[in-house]
């Protein structure tokens, strides 16, 4: 009798394990499918929203879209359009020129600081969408709505004034030897994300901090996909641009750009 | 001679096989000891289970956090193939469209370049605490400066507060002053624990602390000299921009009223 009961418990637990495994596999498959569908949906959206719309009247030489001269000129045109749009504001903006490996801080259209990009990675969505559509999308600047970073935007120090001269102590010069690891992600209203990572140059501590920052972002992303799964929605894919630059320059970019800043991309 | 060598080889092989069999025996004995000993067996099983759990968790997170985004990127391919070859360039319509696009790009480029002033202007980097003086769109001088310290000063009662930061954006020189006189604001007294004198009081006026020249950017922000030269290159000011005497004189003589100052 006891042996029978034991067998029944073992069978029950085996069934539970099998069911859990099936659920986990289905869940994972659903997660993967939703994740993989997202970029394709984004590409379809970009192609539809920014793609070339044939004029109802008049002829247009359609084959020109495949011409390298046309593509280059169109990309340049988009970049200038975006920079001119950013120049209308008096605040600081960022122009990223990927072929030149440079990022330029601009104020009112005036380049004020040039930064050398050590390496960059760009989402495949940009390469796999319709060329004309991507150029059109990049012809307007991206508007930052939120950012994640490892440093403070404004390193404000709190100080209570002394009650009288006996309490007064002169300020000590700031400690500039402190090491700060700079990694930033800018989220935009348009869905594109600009990652600015500090180049580690073999520094293991900097590399570790970058990994932790990246892991946090991956957790946020996975959580977002899970949330979409629960709501039976396809998650929105966020095309990315990842720039690896020295910490000093990354800090300058992050602190110079306003909370709701803008940036333009030339690829 | 050859017999000697073969004998030696045989001996070596025998020695090796003997060592190998000893090793096998040792391992078998060890495994048998683990199996026979209940406590050791349980400990080994628990360690194995622990390692398996850790590996599963790592695989789980690795899959969700690394493999899926990788697949996402790999899967973002469509049928669209960017073709970058030259087409019939003698086609009249092609020529017309390319030339229209070229003139559009050069027009945009001219418009963009027109934003940079041809006259002298000053650029201040508040994060690096450096300045760059431009003339004819070229840097003619650069060096250290001091900008806002980002200190939030609060009165002991908490009734008033100031944040000492340099504003960012586009400004212009509104006034040029030789031998400037510092009219001390309230915070200059509060910061040192001194009683705040009434406006216009003699104790509010101090000469010599702002250097030989000052240029006003409006709202009380100045570009001026300093007596704390060792702090140049550090964020220590109350929002103004401090320069050393030599740089200040050159900038003062280069910029005129209306010259642009870009602060980032």
Contacts between the chains, C-beta under 8 A, distances in Angstrom:
chain1	res1	chain2	res2	distance
A	28	B	63	7.2
A	31	B	64	7.0
A	31	B	68	6.7
A	32	B	68	5.9
A	32	B	71	6.5
A	35	B	68	4.8
A	35	B	69	7.5
A	35	B	71	6.7
A	35	B	72	5.0
A	36	B	71	5.7
A	36	B	72	6.0
A	36	B	75	4.1
A	38	B	72	6.5
A	39	B	72	5.6
A	39	B	73	7.3
A	39	B	75	6.1
A	39	B	76	3.3
A	40	B	75	7.0
A	40	B	76	6.6
A	40	B	78	6.8
A	42	B	76	7.6
A	43	B	76	6.5
A	43	B	78	5.3
A	43	B	80	7.9
A	47	B	80	7.7
A	59	B	93	6.9
A	60	B	93	7.9
A	60	B	97	7.8
A	61	B	91	6.6
A	61	B	93	4.0
A	61	B	94	5.4
A	61	B	97	5.8
A	63	B	87	5.1
A	63	B	88	7.9
A	63	B	94	7.8
A	64	B	87	7.0
A	64	B	94	5.9
A	64	B	97	5.5
A	64	B	98	7.5
A	66	B	83	4.2
A	66	B	84	7.4
A	66	B	85	6.8
A	66	B	87	6.5
A	67	B	85	7.7
A	67	B	86	6.2
A	67	B	87	5.1
A	67	B	94	7.4
A	67	B	98	7.8
A	68	B	84	4.3
A	68	B	85	6.8
A	68	B	86	6.3
A	69	B	86	7.3
A	69	B	98	6.0
A	70	B	97	7.3
A	70	B	98	6.4
A	70	B	101	6.8
A	71	B	82	7.6
A	71	B	84	6.3
A	73	B	98	7.2
A	73	B	101	4.7
A	73	B	102	6.2
A	73	B	105	5.5
A	74	B	101	6.8
A	76	B	105	5.2
A	76	B	109	7.9
A	77	B	101	6.7
A	77	B	104	6.0
A	77	B	105	5.0
A	77	B	108	6.2
A	80	B	105	6.7
A	80	B	108	3.7
A	80	B	109	5.9
A	80	B	111	7.6
A	80	B	112	5.3
A	81	B	108	6.4
A	83	B	112	5.6
A	84	B	108	6.5
A	84	B	111	5.9
A	84	B	112	5.6
A	87	B	112	7.2
A	87	B	115	5.2
A	90	B	169	4.7
A	90	B	170	4.5
A	91	B	168	7.1
A	91	B	169	5.4
A	92	B	168	6.0
A	92	B	169	7.0
A	92	B	264	4.7
A	105	B	264	5.6
A	107	B	169	6.3
A	107	B	170	5.3
A	107	B	262	4.5
A	107	B	263	7.9
A	107	B	264	6.2
A	108	B	115	6.2
A	108	B	169	7.9
A	108	B	170	4.6
A	108	B	262	7.5
A	109	B	112	6.2
A	109	B	115	2.8
A	109	B	116	7.1
A	110	B	115	5.6
A	110	B	116	4.9
A	110	B	117	7.3
A	110	B	121	7.6
A	110	B	170	7.9
A	110	B	260	7.6
A	110	B	262	5.9
A	111	B	116	7.1
A	112	B	123	4.7
A	112	B	125	7.9
A	112	B	132	7.8
A	112	B	262	5.0
A	112	B	264	5.6
A	113	B	123	7.5
A	113	B	125	6.4
A	113	B	264	6.5
A	123	B	73	6.8
A	123	B	76	7.3
A	124	B	73	5.4
A	124	B	74	7.7
A	124	B	76	4.6
A	124	B	77	6.9
A	125	B	76	5.1
A	127	B	82	7.2
A	128	B	76	5.7
A	128	B	77	5.3
A	128	B	78	5.3
A	128	B	80	6.2
A	129	B	78	7.4
A	129	B	80	6.8
A	130	B	80	5.8
A	131	B	82	5.2
A	154	B	150	5.8
A	154	B	165	6.8
A	155	B	150	5.2
A	156	B	150	4.9
A	156	B	151	7.4
A	156	B	152	5.2
A	156	B	163	6.5
A	156	B	165	8.0
A	157	B	149	7.2
A	157	B	150	6.1
A	157	B	151	4.9
A	157	B	152	6.9
A	158	B	151	8.0
A	158	B	152	5.2
A	158	B	154	7.2
A	159	B	151	5.2
A	159	B	152	6.6
A	159	B	153	5.3
A	159	B	154	7.1
A	160	B	154	5.4
A	160	B	155	7.9
A	160	B	156	6.1
A	161	B	153	5.8
A	161	B	154	6.6
A	161	B	155	5.2
A	161	B	156	5.9
A	161	B	190	4.7
A	161	B	191	5.9
A	161	B	193	6.8
A	162	B	156	7.5
A	162	B	192	7.2
A	162	B	193	3.5
A	163	B	156	5.1
A	163	B	193	6.2
A	164	B	193	4.7
A	165	B	192	6.6
A	165	B	193	4.7
A	165	B	194	6.4
A	166	B	193	7.4
A	167	B	193	5.5
A	168	B	192	5.1
A	168	B	193	4.3
A	171	B	149	7.6
A	171	B	151	7.7
A	171	B	236	7.2
A	173	B	230	8.0
A	173	B	231	5.8
A	173	B	234	5.9
A	173	B	236	6.7
A	174	B	149	7.2
A	174	B	234	5.6
A	174	B	235	6.2
A	174	B	236	6.9
A	176	B	234	6.6
A	215	B	65	6.9
A	218	B	65	4.1
A	218	B	66	7.1
A	218	B	69	6.8
A	219	B	65	6.7
A	221	B	65	8.0
A	221	B	69	6.9
A	222	B	64	5.1
A	222	B	65	5.8
A	222	B	68	7.5
A	225	B	68	7.8
A	237	B	72	6.9
A	237	B	76	7.5
A	248	B	128	7.2
A	251	B	127	5.9
A	252	B	125	6.7
A	252	B	127	4.6
A	252	B	128	6.2
A	252	B	264	7.8
A	255	B	126	7.5
A	255	B	127	4.7
A	256	B	126	8.0
A	256	B	127	6.7
A	256	B	168	6.8
A	256	B	264	4.1
A	258	B	168	7.3
